[in-house]
Amino acid sequence: MQKGTIYLAIISACILCSCAGTMQTYDLNEEYAKSLHFEGAAAGEAKKAEEEKSDLVGVPALSFYGGDLKRGGIWWAGKGISLEKGDVFLYDFENVGPDSIPFGATFPPLDFAKNKVRIKITARAEGKEGDLPTIFLQLDDVSGYKADAKRPSQKIENSEDFKEYYFELNDIFVQKSPKHAVNSSMINSLKFFINPGLTGYTGKIHIKEIKIIAVAADK
């Protein structure tokens, strides 16, 4: 055996002997379980101060198809709601509202925080017996948290002419239950609800435009 190899073996043995009295032992039922298998508190028990803020951000909302969600989103309708696509979306409702059945769209993660924005729709209604539908807006983030604590809303008029309606997004990014912040920089879902929890609405809503627009400086 060469001298170098002998010296290395002696040094290694010395190091092991010197550390023998200070090496820690671990109870796998406690240390290991807590470090590698820790699942955290249930969502309802988590304190807001302990929630981690993600550094990820989506595409600036105003730059995604020029803010045109009607063109850029993948649109769908809930049970009992029919959707006819074309230049104008036509939604046909039968007693919708009490069950809070939505229609909406999904899209890549968008950043609604980078610029001050709101959502505009150009729409008209044909309510049975003159009934007017109220549309409520909800945005969800990529983690599934729903901005439902404060849904902005607009009542759509029965008319042969399209009119513009605006949904303000100030202070809406909070989930009601369990209370949780919604990540306004990673929004990937939009839902519209008609008369949620109210009397049912039967009729049609025609939507020509659904767009994210900048809030004017004087707003």
N, CA, C and O of each residue as an XYZ file, in Angstrom:
876
protein
N       0.851     -1.188      0.000
C       0.000      0.000      0.000
C       0.888      1.241      0.000
O       1.860      1.287      0.754
N       0.593      2.226     -0.805
C       1.405      3.427     -0.886
C       1.230      4.283      0.346
O       0.217      4.221      1.042
N       2.287      5.114      0.604
C       2.259      5.950      1.808
C       1.066      6.908      1.794
O       0.424      7.118      2.823
N       0.765      7.500      0.606
C      -0.350      8.471      0.525
C      -1.663      7.853      0.927
O      -2.480      8.476      1.605
N      -1.858      6.620      0.503
C      -3.107      5.930      0.827
C      -3.191      5.647      2.318
O      -4.260      5.754      2.919
N      -2.051      5.283      2.918
C      -2.017      4.995      4.358
C      -2.341      6.249      5.159
O      -3.151      6.212      6.084
N      -1.693      7.376      4.792
C      -1.952      8.637      5.495
C      -3.421      9.048      5.397
O      -3.992      9.506      6.387
N      -4.052      8.896      4.215
C      -5.458      9.260      4.020
C      -6.357      8.420      4.899
O      -7.322      8.931      5.468
N      -6.056      7.137      5.018
C      -6.865      6.249      5.852
C      -6.767      6.641      7.315
O      -7.763      6.615      8.037
N      -5.541      7.014      7.764
C      -5.341      7.408      9.166
C      -6.082      8.696      9.476
O      -6.719      8.817     10.523
N      -5.996      9.682      8.544
C      -6.668     10.979      8.757
C      -8.176     10.798      8.823
O      -8.839     11.398      9.668
N      -8.725      9.966      7.927
C     -10.181      9.725      7.914
C     -10.639      9.092      9.209
O     -11.697      9.439      9.734
N      -9.838      8.151      9.735
C     -10.191      7.487     10.987
C     -10.188      8.473     12.131
O     -11.041      8.403     13.016
N      -9.235      9.396     12.123
C      -9.143     10.400     13.194
C     -10.355     11.321     13.185
O     -10.909     11.660     14.231
N     -10.757     11.720     11.967
C     -11.914     12.623     11.867
C     -13.162     11.943     12.398
O     -13.935     12.562     13.130
N     -13.374     10.686     12.046
C     -14.556      9.951     12.502
C     -14.550      9.810     14.009
O     -15.595      9.933     14.648
N     -13.372      9.549     14.594
C     -13.282      9.392     16.042
C     -13.578     10.697     16.767
O     -14.253     10.711     17.796
N     -13.051     11.820     16.204
C     -13.252     13.117     16.868
C     -14.695     13.563     16.812
O     -15.151     14.292     17.693
N     -15.439     13.131     15.770
C     -16.841     13.551     15.623
C     -17.801     12.618     16.331
O     -18.977     12.945     16.491
N     -17.325     11.474     16.753
C     -18.223     10.453     17.303
C     -18.994     10.966     18.498
O     -20.147     10.589     18.705
N     -18.368     11.822     19.290
C     -19.039     12.294     20.502
C     -20.030     13.394     20.248
O     -20.839     13.698     21.124
N     -20.001     14.020     19.055
C     -20.882     15.171     18.807
C     -21.929     14.908     17.744
O     -22.796     15.756     17.529
N     -21.886     13.759     17.067
C     -22.857     13.482     16.007
C     -24.260     13.336     16.589
O     -24.457     12.692     17.620
N     -25.261     13.968     15.885
C     -26.644     13.931     16.364
C     -27.356     12.686     15.855
O     -27.015     12.134     14.809
N     -28.346     12.262     16.616
C     -29.221     11.174     16.170
C     -30.619     11.738     15.988
O     -30.983     12.721     16.632
N     -31.403     11.122     15.115
C     -32.731     11.641     14.790
C     -33.789     10.570     15.017
O     -33.620      9.406     14.653
N     -34.872     10.999     15.623
C     -36.025     10.124     15.775
C     -36.849     10.257     14.499
O     -37.446     11.305     14.256
N     -36.887      9.220     13.693
C     -37.577      9.291     12.415
C     -39.059      9.572     12.556
O     -39.685     10.065     11.618
N     -39.632      9.266     13.710
C     -41.054      9.514     13.914
C     -41.345     10.996     14.124
O     -42.488     11.430     13.976
N     -40.322     11.775     14.467
C     -40.541     13.197     14.726
C     -39.798     14.076     13.726
O     -40.415     14.753     12.903
N     -38.451     14.061     13.803
C     -37.678     14.942     12.950
C     -37.943     14.680     11.464
O     -38.196     15.603     10.690
N     -37.879     13.405     11.088
C     -38.039     13.040      9.679
C     -39.456     13.349      9.189
O     -39.654     13.910      8.112
N     -40.413     12.973     10.001
C     -41.800     13.184      9.608
C     -42.115     14.667      9.457
O     -42.821     15.072      8.534
N     -41.589     15.459     10.364
C     -41.890     16.888     10.323
C     -41.195     17.594      9.167
O     -41.718     18.567      8.624
N     -40.020     17.105      8.792
C     -39.272     17.799      7.750
C     -39.662     17.377      6.336
O     -39.828     18.223      5.457
N     -39.807     16.070      6.116
C     -40.060     15.584      4.761
C     -41.518     15.271      4.474
O     -41.920     15.231      3.311
N     -42.302     15.052      5.488
C     -43.703     14.675      5.288
C     -44.664     15.699      5.881
O     -45.836     15.391      6.102
N     -44.190     16.888      6.136
C     -45.047     17.913      6.721
C     -46.033     18.432      5.683
O     -45.625     18.889      4.616
N     -47.332     18.364      5.985
C     -48.362     18.775      5.040
C     -48.893     20.170      5.310
O     -49.601     20.728      4.472
N     -48.574     20.740      6.443
C     -49.055     22.083      6.742
C     -50.458     22.077      7.310
O     -51.127     21.044      7.359
N     -50.892     23.254      7.740
C     -52.227     23.391      8.314
C     -53.276     23.349      7.221
O     -52.990     23.634      6.058
N     -54.479     22.995      7.598
C     -55.588     23.020      6.652
C     -55.809     24.456      6.203
O     -55.451     25.405      6.900
N     -56.415     24.599      5.009
C     -56.581     25.942      4.444
C     -57.305     26.881      5.388
O     -56.960     28.060      5.476
N     -58.310     26.374      6.099
C     -59.083     27.219      6.996
C     -58.325     27.637      8.234
O     -58.707     28.596      8.905
N     -57.223     26.907      8.554
C     -56.467     27.204      9.760
C     -55.248     28.083      9.481
O     -54.647     28.625     10.409
N     -54.882     28.225      8.204
C     -53.678     28.985      7.875
C     -53.878     30.457      8.182
O     -54.917     31.034      7.862
N     -52.874     31.061      8.807
C     -52.933     32.481      9.100
C     -52.499     33.251      7.861
O     -51.597     32.836      7.134
N     -53.159     34.376      7.639
C     -52.871     35.156      6.451
C     -51.418     35.607      6.435
O     -50.800     35.669      5.372
N     -50.865     35.924      7.610
C     -49.486     36.398      7.691
C     -48.496     35.331      7.270
O     -47.368     35.649      6.896
N     -48.902     34.065      7.325
C     -48.000     32.967      6.999
C     -48.098     32.539      5.540
O     -47.323     31.694      5.092
N     -49.041     33.112      4.795
C     -49.212     32.737      3.408
C     -48.045     33.259      2.583
O     -47.638     34.412      2.732
N     -47.509     32.408      1.712
C     -46.374     32.811      0.909
C     -46.824     33.576     -0.325
O     -47.820     33.225     -0.957
N     -46.088     34.614     -0.658
C     -46.356     35.414     -1.836
C     -45.502     34.906     -2.988
O     -44.276     34.885     -2.882
N     -46.124     34.501     -4.081
C     -45.380     33.995     -5.220
C     -44.767     35.142     -6.014
O     -45.367     36.208     -6.153
N     -43.564     34.911     -6.530
C     -42.899     35.914     -7.357
C     -43.293     35.785     -8.827
O     -42.907     36.620     -9.645
N     -44.058     34.747     -9.170
C     -44.459     34.539    -10.552
C     -45.517     35.560    -10.973
O     -46.397     35.913    -10.188
N     -45.422     36.021    -12.199
C     -46.426     36.941    -12.748
C     -46.788     36.469    -14.150
O     -45.989     35.830    -14.835
N     -47.994     36.795    -14.557
C     -48.454     36.391    -15.874
C     -48.155     37.439    -16.931
O     -47.426     38.402    -16.695
N     -48.734     37.227    -18.096
C     -48.623     38.183    -19.193
C     -49.411     39.437    -18.821
O     -50.540     39.321    -18.345
N     -48.852     40.635    -19.024
C     -49.641     41.853    -18.747
C     -50.990     41.785    -19.442
O     -51.061     41.565    -20.651
N     -52.064     41.973    -18.678
C     -53.419     41.749    -19.196
C     -53.738     42.589    -20.430
O     -54.450     42.131    -21.323
N     -53.222     43.798    -20.484
C     -53.525     44.679    -21.613
C     -52.861     44.223    -22.915
O     -53.300     44.604    -24.000
N     -51.806     43.410    -22.811
C     -51.089     42.989    -24.021
C     -51.583     41.658    -24.571
O     -51.213     41.285    -25.685
N     -52.410     40.929    -23.820
C     -52.928     39.639    -24.267
C     -54.051     39.872    -25.270
O     -55.152     40.270    -24.888
N     -53.780     39.624    -26.557
C     -54.729     39.892    -27.643
C     -55.264     41.330    -27.561
O     -56.420     41.591    -27.894
N     -54.416     42.245    -27.118
C     -54.859     43.632    -26.965
C     -55.942     43.777    -25.917
O     -56.734     44.718    -25.960
N     -55.978     42.837    -24.963
C     -56.999     42.857    -23.920
C     -58.306     42.203    -24.329
O     -59.266     42.217    -23.559
N     -58.365     41.632    -25.524
C     -59.610     41.063    -26.049
C     -59.811     39.635    -25.529
O     -59.302     38.680    -26.115
N     -60.548     39.497    -24.439
C     -60.779     38.171    -23.854
C     -61.750     37.336    -24.681
O     -61.667     36.108    -24.679
N     -62.645     37.974    -25.370
C     -63.587     37.230    -26.211
C     -62.831     36.475    -27.296
O     -63.202     35.360    -27.663
N     -61.782     37.085    -27.799
C     -60.973     36.462    -28.843
C     -59.899     35.546    -28.271
O     -59.590     34.520    -28.876
N     -59.325     35.887    -27.129
C     -58.199     35.148    -26.602
C     -58.535     34.032    -25.632
O     -57.701     33.163    -25.380
N     -59.740     34.038    -25.084
C     -60.114     33.034    -24.093
C     -60.756     31.799    -24.705
O     -61.230     31.828    -25.840
N     -60.764     30.717    -23.942
C     -61.495     29.496    -24.324
C     -62.815     29.540    -23.562
O     -62.838     29.358    -22.345
N     -63.916     29.782    -24.278
C     -65.206     30.056    -23.645
C     -66.050     28.801    -23.495
O     -66.005     27.896    -24.329
N     -66.824     28.766    -22.408
C     -67.672     27.619    -22.105
C     -68.926     28.124    -21.394
O     -68.965     29.253    -20.905
N     -69.933     27.283    -21.347
C     -71.180     27.621    -20.661
C     -71.544     26.496    -19.705
O     -71.323     25.324    -20.008
N     -72.104     26.850    -18.550
C     -72.486     25.869    -17.552
C     -73.755     25.127    -17.930
O     -74.392     25.423    -18.941
N     -74.104     24.165    -17.105
C     -75.287     23.340    -17.346
C     -76.541     24.206    -17.402
O     -76.753     25.062    -16.543
N     -77.361     23.981    -18.409
C     -78.597     24.732    -18.539
C     -78.433     26.048    -19.265
O     -79.395     26.804    -19.403
N     -77.201     26.340    -19.740
C     -76.936     27.572    -20.486
C     -76.391     27.180    -21.845
O     -75.401     26.453    -21.931
N     -77.025     27.651    -22.907
C     -76.515     27.349    -24.242
C     -75.728     28.541    -24.766
O     -76.102     29.691    -24.537
N     -74.652     28.263    -25.458
C     -73.786     29.294    -26.000
C     -73.657     29.110    -27.499
O     -73.275     28.041    -27.975
N     -73.977     30.156    -28.237
C     -73.788     30.153    -29.683
C     -72.676     31.147    -29.992
O     -72.780     32.332    -29.675
N     -71.610     30.650    -30.615
C     -70.469     31.509    -30.911
C     -70.590     32.133    -32.300
O     -71.327     31.654    -33.162
N     -69.858     33.190    -32.478
C     -69.838     33.919    -33.744
C     -69.257     35.285    -33.464
O     -68.505     35.463    -32.505
N     -69.599     36.246    -34.292
C     -69.162     37.614    -34.019
C     -69.752     38.107    -32.704
O     -69.164     38.941    -32.016
N     -70.924     37.575    -32.368
C     -71.594     37.930    -31.109
C     -71.905     36.651    -30.356
O     -72.518     35.738    -30.909
N     -71.487     36.573    -29.088
C     -71.864     35.430    -28.251
C     -73.329     35.578    -27.876
O     -73.760     36.655    -27.466
N     -74.094     34.505    -28.013
C     -75.487     34.498    -27.590
C     -75.652     33.452    -26.498
O     -75.407     32.266    -26.714
N     -76.071     33.907    -25.324
C     -76.330     32.999    -24.204
C     -77.829     32.933    -23.988
O     -78.507     33.955    -23.888
N     -78.332     31.709    -23.918
C     -79.769     31.479    -23.735
C     -79.986     30.844    -22.366
O     -79.446     29.775    -22.080
N     -80.781     31.507    -21.517
C     -80.946     31.074    -20.132
C     -82.383     30.648    -19.855
O     -83.335     31.228    -20.378
N     -82.516     29.620    -19.019
C     -83.818     29.157    -18.569
C     -83.815     29.111    -17.050
O     -83.269     28.182    -16.454
N     -84.420     30.106    -16.424
C     -84.530     30.176    -14.958
C     -83.158     30.021    -14.285
O     -83.008     29.251    -13.335
N     -82.175     30.751    -14.782
C     -80.842     30.661    -14.217
C     -80.673     31.713    -13.126
O     -81.237     32.803    -13.223
N     -79.910     31.398    -12.102
C     -79.672     32.376    -11.038
C     -79.559     31.770     -9.662
O     -78.493     31.838     -9.050
N     -80.642     31.167     -9.145
C     -80.585     30.652     -7.770
C     -79.457     29.656     -7.521
O     -78.905     29.601     -6.422
N     -79.109     28.858     -8.554
C     -78.056     27.853     -8.386
C     -76.666     28.380     -8.718
O     -75.687     27.637     -8.653
N     -76.575     29.666     -9.075
C     -75.283     30.299     -9.376
C     -74.479     29.527    -10.411
O     -73.290     29.277    -10.212
N     -75.115     29.150    -11.513
C     -74.422     28.453    -12.591
C     -73.749     29.500    -13.485
O     -74.428     30.389    -13.999
N     -72.428     29.412    -13.681
C     -71.735     30.443    -14.445
C     -71.498     30.090    -15.908
O     -71.702     28.952    -16.329
N     -71.069     31.079    -16.666
C     -70.425     30.846    -17.950
C     -69.143     31.662    -17.925
O     -69.048     32.639    -17.182
N     -68.151     31.275    -18.727
C     -66.897     31.994    -18.620
C     -65.834     31.509    -19.580
O     -66.126     30.894    -20.605
N     -64.566     31.806    -19.218
C     -63.445     31.489    -20.091
C     -62.203     31.191    -19.266
O     -62.070     31.632    -18.125
N     -61.298     30.429    -19.873
C     -59.970     30.223    -19.306
C     -58.953     30.770    -20.303
O     -59.231     30.867    -21.498
N     -57.777     31.124    -19.800
C     -56.735     31.712    -20.633
C     -55.400     31.552    -19.916
O     -55.388     31.176    -18.744
N     -54.278     31.823    -20.574
C     -52.982     31.742    -19.889
C     -52.948     32.722    -18.718
O     -53.711     33.688    -18.715
N     -52.087     32.501    -17.726
C     -52.021     33.409    -16.574
C     -51.773     34.853    -17.003
O     -50.822     35.146    -17.727
N     -52.645     35.747    -16.543
C     -52.543     37.169    -16.878
C     -52.279     37.992    -15.627
O     -52.747     37.659    -14.538
N     -51.529     39.060    -15.795
C     -51.185     39.968    -14.703
C     -52.150     41.152    -14.705
O     -52.078     42.028    -15.567
N     -53.055     41.162    -13.721
C     -54.017     42.250    -13.587
C     -53.510     43.336    -12.630
O     -54.216     44.305    -12.355
N     -52.288     43.167    -12.130
C     -51.740     44.111    -11.154
C     -50.767     45.104    -11.783
O     -50.590     46.206    -11.265
N     -50.140     44.728    -12.885
C     -49.114     45.576    -13.506
C     -49.683     46.938    -13.910
O     -49.050     47.975    -13.712
N     -50.900     46.910    -14.483
C     -51.572     48.145    -14.886
C     -52.947     48.210    -14.230
O     -53.560     47.180    -13.950
N     -53.415     49.405    -13.994
C     -54.756     49.572    -13.431
C     -55.767     49.367    -14.553
O     -55.812     50.138    -15.512
N     -56.579     48.319    -14.422
C     -57.482     47.951    -15.507
C     -58.898     47.700    -14.979
O     -59.130     47.595    -13.775
N     -59.813     47.611    -15.912
C     -61.180     47.163    -15.641
C     -61.639     46.351    -16.832
O     -60.960     46.305    -17.858
N     -62.786     45.713    -16.703
C     -63.302     44.877    -17.786
C     -64.569     45.503    -18.352
O     -65.484     45.879    -17.620
N     -64.593     45.603    -19.666
C     -65.753     46.176    -20.363
C     -66.432     45.088    -21.182
O     -65.769     44.303    -21.860
N     -67.754     45.048    -21.115
C     -68.505     44.193    -22.030
C     -69.487     45.070    -22.805
O     -70.013     46.052    -22.281
N     -69.719     44.701    -24.042
C     -70.720     45.370    -24.870
C     -71.835     44.364    -25.077
O     -71.626     43.330    -25.711
N     -73.016     44.651    -24.552
C     -74.047     43.620    -24.487
C     -75.452     44.206    -24.580
O     -75.652     45.416    -24.472
N     -76.409     43.317    -24.783
C     -77.833     43.655    -24.709
C     -78.588     42.410    -24.270
O     -78.091     41.295    -24.425
N     -79.774     42.591    -23.727
C     -80.557     41.466    -23.215
C     -81.923     41.399    -23.878
O     -82.435     42.385    -24.408
N     -82.495     40.203    -23.832
C     -83.878     39.970    -24.258
C     -84.545     39.135    -23.174
O     -84.695     37.922    -23.317
N     -84.938     39.782    -22.107
C     -85.521     39.069    -20.989
C     -86.985     38.734    -21.200
O     -87.752     39.544    -21.721
N     -87.367     37.523    -20.786
C     -88.760     37.119    -20.907
C     -89.626     38.003    -20.013
O     -89.332     38.191    -18.832
N     -90.694     38.540    -20.591
C     -91.625     39.420    -19.867
C     -90.897     40.640    -19.284
O     -91.273     41.160    -18.233
N     -89.849     41.084    -19.989
C     -89.160     42.307    -19.593
C     -88.184     42.158    -18.444
O     -87.668     43.158    -17.946
N     -87.918     40.941    -18.013
C     -86.992     40.718    -16.899
C     -85.588     41.185    -17.273
O     -85.140     40.977    -18.401
N     -84.892     41.820    -16.321
C     -83.535     42.307    -16.558
C     -82.527     41.429    -15.816
O     -82.670     41.210    -14.613
N     -81.513     40.926    -16.517
C     -80.489     40.107    -15.849
C     -79.396     40.983    -15.231
O     -79.039     42.026    -15.779
N     -78.873     40.546    -14.090
C     -77.710     41.196    -13.488
C     -76.525     40.253    -13.588
O     -76.574     39.122    -13.105
N     -75.457     40.730    -14.221
C     -74.249     39.916    -14.400
C     -73.245     40.243    -13.302
O     -72.922     41.408    -13.068
N     -72.759     39.210    -12.636
C     -71.709     39.343    -11.621
C     -70.419     38.748    -12.181
O     -70.440     37.696    -12.819
N     -69.303     39.423    -11.941
C     -68.003     38.989    -12.455
C     -67.144     38.383    -11.355
O     -67.107     38.894    -10.236
N     -66.452     37.290    -11.676
C     -65.501     36.671    -10.746
C     -64.243     36.280    -11.499
O     -64.320     35.691    -12.578
N     -63.079     36.603    -10.937
C     -61.786     36.200    -11.479
C     -61.147     35.186    -10.540
O     -61.235     35.334     -9.321
N     -60.499     34.151    -11.095
C     -59.826     33.125    -10.298
C     -58.349     33.078    -10.681
O     -57.983     33.365    -11.821
N     -57.497     32.708     -9.705
C     -56.073     32.613    -10.015
C     -55.661     31.172    -10.318
O     -56.473     30.251    -10.226
N     -54.384     30.988    -10.682
C     -53.907     29.676    -11.116
C     -53.918     28.637     -9.999
O     -53.870     27.438    -10.273
N     -53.980     29.078     -8.751
C     -54.039     28.144     -7.619
C     -55.465     27.751     -7.274
O     -55.688     26.952     -6.364
N     -56.436     28.311     -7.997
C     -57.837     27.981     -7.763
C     -58.538     28.882     -6.772
O     -59.702     28.644     -6.452
N     -57.863     29.919     -6.269
C     -58.517     30.840     -5.343
C     -59.450     31.769     -6.124
O     -59.105     32.247     -7.205
N     -60.630     32.016     -5.565
C     -61.704     32.722     -6.269
C     -61.925     34.108     -5.671
O     -62.082     34.252     -4.459
N     -61.936     35.112     -6.521
C     -62.205     36.480     -6.060
C     -63.711     36.661     -5.941
O     -64.335     37.356     -6.743
N     -64.290     36.016     -4.912
C     -65.746     36.023     -4.766
C     -66.242     36.764     -3.533
O     -67.443     36.770     -3.260
N     -65.331     37.395     -2.777
C     -65.776     38.153     -1.600
C     -66.514     39.416     -2.012
O     -67.404     39.886     -1.304
N     -66.137     39.962     -3.169
C     -66.757     41.190     -3.669
C     -66.804     41.110     -5.191
O     -65.856     41.502     -5.872
N     -67.911     40.601     -5.713
C     -68.058     40.483     -7.162
C     -68.666     41.758     -7.739
O     -69.774     42.128     -7.351
N     -67.980     42.441     -8.651
C     -68.614     43.605     -9.302
C     -69.765     43.136    -10.186
O     -69.739     42.012    -10.687
N     -70.766     43.977    -10.381
C     -71.940     43.561    -11.148
C     -72.496     44.703    -11.997
O     -72.231     45.880    -11.750
N     -73.276     44.312    -13.005
C     -73.959     45.261    -13.873
C     -75.303     44.675    -14.302
O     -75.405     43.490    -14.619
N     -76.329     45.523    -14.307
C     -77.642     45.096    -14.799
C     -77.708     45.406    -16.290
O     -77.461     46.537    -16.708
N     -78.044     44.388    -17.092
C     -78.060     44.527    -18.554
C     -79.469     44.895    -19.020
O     -80.446     44.247    -18.642
N     -79.562     45.915    -19.825
C     -80.862     46.410    -20.283
C     -81.393     45.584    -21.453
O     -80.631     45.069    -22.272
N     -82.718     45.472    -21.507
C     -83.375     44.892    -22.677
C     -83.350     45.946    -23.785
O     -83.891     47.040    -23.626
N     -82.728     45.610    -24.884
C     -82.575     46.606    -25.944
C     -82.194     45.929    -27.248
O     -81.635     44.832    -27.254
N     -82.503     46.597    -28.353
C     -82.046     46.123    -29.651
C     -80.655     46.663    -29.966
O     -80.011     46.225    -30.920
N     -80.197     47.615    -29.157
C     -78.887     48.228    -29.352
C     -77.916     47.740    -28.276
O     -78.301     47.532    -27.126
N     -76.673     47.563    -28.662
C     -75.642     47.163    -27.714
C     -75.199     48.369    -26.879
O     -75.075     49.486    -27.381
N     -74.966     48.108    -25.594
C     -74.496     49.151    -24.687
C     -73.266     48.651    -23.939
O     -73.070     47.449    -23.761
N     -72.448     49.600    -23.508
C     -71.208     49.249    -22.812
C     -71.415     49.218    -21.301
O     -72.064     50.092    -20.726
N     -70.848     48.187    -20.674
C     -70.935     48.032    -19.217
C     -69.519     47.779    -18.686
O     -68.721     47.073    -19.302
N     -69.233     48.378    -17.521
C     -67.875     48.328    -16.980
C     -67.860     47.656    -15.602
O     -68.705     47.921    -14.747
N     -66.874     46.782    -15.419
C     -66.683     46.087    -14.147
C     -65.373     46.580    -13.531
O     -64.288     46.318    -14.050
N     -65.498     47.302    -12.408
C     -64.320     47.834    -11.727
C     -63.684     46.720    -10.879
O     -64.386     45.916    -10.267
N     -62.362     46.690    -10.856
C     -61.639     45.603    -10.184
C     -60.946     46.051     -8.902
O     -60.050     45.367     -8.409
N     -61.353     47.186     -8.366
C     -60.729     47.696     -7.140
C     -61.051     46.795     -5.950
O     -62.218     46.514     -5.673
N     -60.029     46.353     -5.261
C     -60.182     45.610     -4.000
C     -61.053     44.366     -4.120
O     -61.787     44.042     -3.187
N     -60.988     43.661     -5.247
C     -61.832     42.466     -5.400
C     -61.054     41.167     -5.203
O     -61.669     40.102     -5.150
N     -59.734     41.214     -5.092
C     -58.938     39.990     -5.141
C     -58.813     39.319     -3.770
O     -57.724     39.193     -3.209
N     -59.970     38.895     -3.253
C     -60.043     38.190     -1.974
C     -61.071     37.065     -2.092
O     -62.175     37.275     -2.593
N     -60.704     35.881     -1.631
C     -61.652     34.779     -1.565
C     -62.426     34.877     -0.262
O     -61.865     35.186      0.789
N     -63.728     34.608     -0.345
C     -64.600     34.780      0.819
C     -64.390     33.712      1.878
O     -64.197     34.031      3.052
N     -64.427     32.425      1.468
C     -64.327     31.353      2.450
C     -63.632     30.124      1.858
O     -64.071     29.606      0.831
N     -62.551     29.650      2.494
C     -61.856     30.331      3.586
C     -61.172     31.591      3.063
O     -60.711     31.629      1.923
N     -61.111     32.607      3.897
C     -60.561     33.878      3.449
C     -59.116     33.702      3.008
O     -58.287     33.151      3.732
N     -58.831     34.189      1.788
C     -57.488     34.012      1.234
C     -57.270     35.057      0.149
O     -58.189     35.384     -0.601
N     -56.057     35.575      0.069
C     -55.717     36.524     -0.987
C     -55.694     35.800     -2.330
O     -55.213     34.671     -2.431
N     -56.216     36.460     -3.357
C     -56.182     35.946     -4.725
C     -55.028     36.642     -5.443
O     -54.878     37.861     -5.355
N     -54.221     35.870     -6.148
C     -53.040     36.416     -6.813
C     -53.437     37.145     -8.096
O     -53.651     36.516     -9.132
N     -53.536     38.469     -8.024
C     -53.982     39.262     -9.170
C     -52.947     39.299    -10.287
O     -53.234     39.795    -11.377
N     -51.748     38.782    -10.033
C     -50.715     38.722    -11.068
C     -50.726     37.402    -11.833
O     -49.967     37.226    -12.786
N     -51.597     36.466    -11.410
C     -51.665     35.145    -12.054
C     -53.122     34.709    -12.205
O     -53.517     33.656    -11.705
N     -53.916     35.529    -12.899
C     -55.336     35.222    -13.122
C     -55.482     34.432    -14.417
O     -54.968     34.837    -15.459
N     -56.190     33.299    -14.347
C     -56.351     32.490    -15.561
C     -57.791     32.057    -15.823
O     -58.041     31.199    -16.669
N     -58.734     32.650    -15.098
C     -60.136     32.268    -15.304
C     -61.052     33.449    -15.020
O     -60.851     34.212    -14.075
N     -62.057     33.569    -15.866
C     -63.100     34.583    -15.682
C     -64.448     33.884    -15.707
O     -64.703     33.042    -16.569
N     -65.308     34.232    -14.765
C     -66.654     33.661    -14.735
C     -67.680     34.775    -14.611
O     -67.471     35.743    -13.879
N     -68.795     34.634    -15.332
C     -69.943     35.518    -15.179
C     -71.078     34.704    -14.564
O     -71.340     33.576    -14.984
N     -71.744     35.275    -13.578
C     -72.919     34.662    -12.957
C     -74.123     35.563    -13.207
O     -74.018     36.786    -13.120
N     -75.264     34.954    -13.516
C     -76.498     35.705    -13.738
C     -77.392     35.557    -12.516
O     -77.786     34.446    -12.161
N     -77.711     36.675    -11.871
C     -78.618     36.686    -10.707
C     -78.261     35.623     -9.658
O     -79.156     34.911     -9.203
N     -77.008     35.490     -9.264
C     -76.668     34.418     -8.301
C     -77.390     34.590     -6.974
O     -77.334     35.649     -6.349
N     -78.068     33.530     -6.556
C     -78.788     33.563     -5.292
C     -80.058     34.381     -5.313
O     -80.719     34.528     -4.286
N     -80.412     34.919     -6.481
C     -81.608     35.762     -6.593
C     -82.695     34.998     -7.345
O     -82.614     33.778     -7.495
N     -83.708     35.717     -7.815
C     -84.757     35.071     -8.600
C     -84.187     34.632     -9.938
O     -83.249     35.247    -10.447
N     -84.742     33.580    -10.506
C     -84.235     33.051    -11.762
C     -84.493     33.985    -12.930
O     -85.483     34.716    -12.961
N     -83.578     33.943    -13.892
C     -83.720     34.752    -15.103
C     -83.899     33.840    -16.304
O     -83.153     32.879    -16.495
N     -84.912     34.161    -17.115
C     -85.130     33.454    -18.365
C     -85.072     34.461    -19.501
O     -85.801     35.453    -19.502
N     -84.206     34.203    -20.459
C     -84.051     35.121    -21.573
C     -82.716     34.935    -22.250
O     -82.042     33.923    -22.055
N     -82.340     35.904    -23.036
C     -81.087     35.832    -23.787
C     -80.213     37.044    -23.476
O     -80.701     38.129    -23.162
N     -78.906     36.819    -23.575
C     -77.945     37.914    -23.474
C     -76.998     37.804    -24.664
O     -76.380     36.763    -24.888
N     -76.895     38.877    -25.413
C     -75.989     38.951    -26.544
C     -74.764     39.758    -26.108
O     -74.897     40.868    -25.592
N     -73.574     39.196    -26.318
C     -72.344     39.882    -25.916
C     -71.433     40.025    -27.140
O     -70.982     39.036    -27.718
N     -71.179     41.269    -27.516
C     -70.368     41.550    -28.696
C     -68.894     41.725    -28.358
O     -68.027     41.460    -29.191
N     -68.606     42.175    -27.126
C     -67.225     42.466    -26.758
C     -66.997     42.189    -25.280
O     -67.833     42.522    -24.440
N     -65.858     41.578    -24.969
C     -65.419     41.372    -23.586
C     -63.941     41.737    -23.571
O     -63.114     41.008    -24.119
N     -63.611     42.849    -22.952
C     -62.264     43.382    -23.117
C     -61.698     43.956    -21.832
O     -62.414     44.567    -21.039
N     -60.403     43.750    -21.638
C     -59.674     44.384    -20.548
C     -59.186     45.735    -21.044
O     -58.502     45.808    -22.065
N     -59.523     46.794    -20.342
C     -59.104     48.122    -20.789
C     -58.420     48.857    -19.641
O     -58.638     48.546    -18.470
N     -57.598     49.826    -19.991
C     -56.903     50.625    -18.976
C     -57.878     51.584    -18.305
O     -58.791     52.109    -18.943
N     -57.676     51.800    -17.034
C     -58.486     52.785    -16.309
C     -57.887     54.150    -16.582
O     -56.675     54.334    -16.465
N     -58.719     55.100    -16.940
C     -58.238     56.446    -17.238
C     -57.560     57.043    -16.022
O     -57.874     56.684    -14.887
N     -56.642     57.942    -16.257
C     -55.859     58.531    -15.174
C     -56.706     59.234    -14.140
O     -56.314     59.326    -12.977
N     -57.880     59.741    -14.551
C     -58.742     60.479    -13.607
C     -59.681     59.571    -12.852
O     -60.501     60.054    -12.071
N     -59.587     58.242    -13.063
C     -60.463     57.316    -12.351
C     -59.961     57.077    -10.947
O     -60.573     56.321    -10.193
